Amino acid sequence: MKKKVKAIALLSGGLDSVLAIALLQAQGVQIIGLAIETGFCSLPKNTKTSPEGIEDIAKALNIPLRIENIHEDYWDTILNPKYGYGKHMNPCMDCHLHMVRVAAEVMKEENADLVVSGEVLGQRPKSQLAHQMKIILQESGIEGRLLRPLSALCLEATIPELEGKIDRSALKGFRGRSRRPQLQLAKDLGVEHLAFAGGGNCYLTDAVFSARFRDLLKQFGKENFPREDVRLLRIGRHFRISPLAYLIVSRNEEEEGLLQPYRQRHLTFDLENIIGATAIGLGSFGEEERRTAAKILSRYSKAKAGEEVKVIMREEGESIKIPVKALPKDDVLPEKLRVGG
């Protein structure tokens, strides 16, 4: 009996990865899905790109799924990208190379024949131009074993294609940024309900997140960057109080809850006897920075402009009260110090 071809397919939850898998399934290729958790992808609950959503997609495709967490190893890719950043803090080319290398290791573990990616030639300017895709292929260590089914006809044939294990004529030659060919193919294959048409769920491509990331990187440096606090960059309003002091203020009750786990190891600011926001301070806060933080917190309270409010600052079990006059809603101070919008 002829041995069935086995492939490790990168599965993001986006349409392209689903299509790449479906195309090979139509040829009878055995697929193992691989979802990679970097710690920098938006994985909200109840969406197609949540871990649950990924599992749902894998189940619908009738494939087993491995989820690999590379958060710790991924930091070097973010802080020291060989091929640089995109528009923001997104090291797209280094990121994809990292993922392909992880997939290559899984390929060996699973005794598979190839790695499959949903990349489309020319679709993304920072990782999917022809020369970039060639570099990723060469540096991944699996040259000849990395198949991009959606653009295969525009690229060199892989070893499984040359050996006749994969029918090259049944693959596609998509290129460019138009999504129409993929959307039509999704209808033809009956998988249009399984995934989003586009990807792009990376925090590092977000302008606000990236501005905050750069700001903290300037304060702490690469070696001392507070990695355990990186999720804070998606929560609240952010303010650069001084070169050594950074303030994060909640916007609503939900964000107060999200800040709660970080309060034990950080300086905190809370309003006394008045409804309003709460805040966390990163870095070093002297007397002037504390007063500035208290003023900003007063702006996001129910206090009337000029009304005296007390802000309780807590640090390492000790607390002090900082009396300030509440800022008017149109005061320029908060916006002047705002980081990332």
Buried (B, 14 or more C-beta within 10 A) or exposed (E): EEEEBBBBBBBBBBBBBBBBBBBBBEEEBBBBBBBBBBBBBBBEEEEBBBBEBBBBBBEEBEBEBBBBEBEEEBBEBBBEBEBEBBEBBBBBBBBBBBBBBBBBBBBEEBEBBBBBBBBBBBBBEBBBBEEBBEBBBEBBEBEBBBBBBBBBBBBEBBBBBEEEBBEBEEBBEBBEEEBEBBBEBBEEBEBBEBBBEEBEBBBBBBEBBBBBBBBBBEBBEEEEBBEEBBEBBBBBBBBBBBEBBBBBBBEEEEBBEBBEEBBEEBBBBBBEEBEBBBBBBBBEBEEEBBBBBBBBBBBBBEBEEEEEBBBBBBEEEEEEEBEBEBBEEEBEEBEEBBBBE
